[in-house]
Structures are given as C-alpha cells and as structure tokens.
Amino acid sequence: MAKITVVTEMHDRNEEVARYLYPGVLVDANHAFYIDAEYRTVVLERINNVNGEYLTTGGPSAVGFDLPVDSVDFFDRISDMSALELLSALVRRSKEGAL
C-alpha cells in the first residue's frame, strides 16, 4: 500500500476553505485508509486524485467505516503488516468505549 496524504476540505460560514491533512495509505485507486490521530480513529473513505492530491469525496456512503482504535502507532508500519496484524491493530481492546 502506497503512503499518501489524504486531504479533507470543508467550507466555513464565510465560504472559506479549511483543509485538514491526514496520513494515509491507498487501498485501491478510489479508496484510502487514513488516521485521525486526535480522535484515535482509522477511516476508510472514497477519495479522488485531483491535481496530485488525494481528496475525500464526502457525500452519502463516502465513508466505508470510521473505527476508533486503542493506538494509532501501527499506522507507520501499515504497509508492512499482514492482514492478520492489521485486523489485530484495528480491534479495540480498551474498556473505554466498550459496549
């Protein structure tokens, strides 16, 4: 998986664009995993490559999932992980947020 920067653009009340940058990896040409470290969340979202930037698409069903994780440290080595290692990293083990 190629490491990329995922860009989310949002318009504020004054119609100015706020840009948020997240470390991510391409899953395929139209989807990326990215990490929101502030909320310890991994997101799978549809993206578009626009002028060399990977922009989130927004809209209905753009997000495949957003998954809280115990730690985002695994993301630095995500390209080297096996499927089992990745699934283990995505399973939340802490009691915080448990149902």
C-alpha positions as CSV (number, residue, x, y, z in Angstrom):
1,M,0.0,0.0,0.0
2,A,1.4,3.4,-1.0
3,K,1.6,6.0,1.7
4,I,-0.2,9.3,0.9
5,T,-1.6,12.4,2.5
6,V,-5.4,12.5,2.5
7,V,-6.9,16.0,2.3
8,T,-10.4,16.9,3.5
9,E,-11.7,20.3,2.5
10,M,-14.6,22.0,4.3
11,H,-16.3,25.3,3.8
12,D,-16.7,27.5,6.9
13,R,-19.5,30.1,7.4
14,N,-17.6,32.6,5.3
15,E,-17.3,30.1,2.5
16,E,-13.6,29.9,3.0
17,V,-12.0,26.5,2.7
18,A,-10.4,24.8,5.7
19,R,-8.1,22.0,4.8
20,Y,-7.3,19.0,7.0
21,L,-4.4,16.7,6.2
22,Y,-4.2,13.1,7.4
23,P,-1.5,10.4,6.9
24,G,-3.0,7.6,4.8
25,V,-2.4,4.7,2.5
26,L,-4.1,3.8,-0.8
27,V,-6.3,0.7,-0.7
28,D,-7.1,1.0,-4.4
29,A,-7.4,3.8,-6.9
30,N,-10.5,5.2,-5.2
31,H,-10.2,4.3,-1.5
32,A,-7.8,5.1,1.3
33,F,-7.3,4.3,4.9
34,Y,-6.3,7.4,6.9
35,I,-5.8,8.2,10.5
36,D,-7.2,10.9,12.6
37,A,-4.7,10.9,15.4
38,E,-6.6,13.4,17.5
39,Y,-9.6,11.1,17.8
40,R,-7.6,7.8,17.5
41,T,-9.7,6.8,14.6
42,V,-9.0,4.9,11.4
43,V,-11.2,5.9,8.4
44,L,-11.8,4.1,5.2
45,E,-13.1,6.6,2.7
46,R,-13.6,7.1,-1.0
47,I,-11.1,9.5,-2.5
48,N,-10.3,11.3,-5.7
49,N,-6.9,12.1,-7.1
50,V,-7.2,15.8,-8.0
51,N,-4.0,17.5,-9.3
52,G,-1.8,15.1,-7.4
53,E,-3.8,15.4,-4.1
54,Y,-5.9,12.7,-2.6
55,L,-9.2,14.5,-1.7
56,T,-12.0,12.9,0.3
57,T,-15.2,12.8,-1.7
58,G,-17.8,13.4,1.0
59,G,-21.4,12.7,0.4
60,P,-23.6,9.7,1.1
61,S,-21.7,6.4,1.5
62,A,-18.3,8.1,1.0
63,V,-17.0,6.6,4.4
64,G,-16.7,2.9,4.4
65,F,-16.1,3.0,8.2
66,D,-14.6,5.0,10.9
67,L,-13.2,2.9,13.6
68,P,-11.8,4.0,17.0
69,V,-8.6,2.3,17.9
70,D,-6.5,2.0,21.0
71,S,-3.4,3.4,19.4
72,V,-2.5,4.9,16.1
73,D,1.1,3.9,16.3
74,F,0.6,0.9,14.0
75,F,-0.1,3.3,11.1
76,D,3.6,4.0,10.5
77,R,4.1,0.4,9.6
78,I,0.8,-0.4,7.9
79,S,2.4,-1.1,4.5
80,D,4.5,-3.9,6.1
81,M,1.7,-5.5,8.1
82,S,0.0,-8.8,7.2
83,A,-3.8,-8.8,7.1
84,L,-3.9,-10.5,10.5
85,E,-1.6,-7.9,12.0
86,L,-3.8,-5.1,10.6
87,L,-7.0,-6.7,11.9
88,S,-5.4,-7.1,15.3
89,A,-4.4,-3.4,15.4
90,L,-8.0,-2.4,14.4
91,V,-9.6,-4.4,17.2
92,R,-10.2,-2.1,20.2
93,R,-9.2,-3.8,23.4
94,S,-9.5,-0.9,25.9
95,K,-12.6,-0.7,28.1
96,E,-13.0,3.0,27.1
97,G,-15.9,3.0,24.6
98,A,-16.7,-0.7,25.0
99,L,-20.3,-1.6,24.7
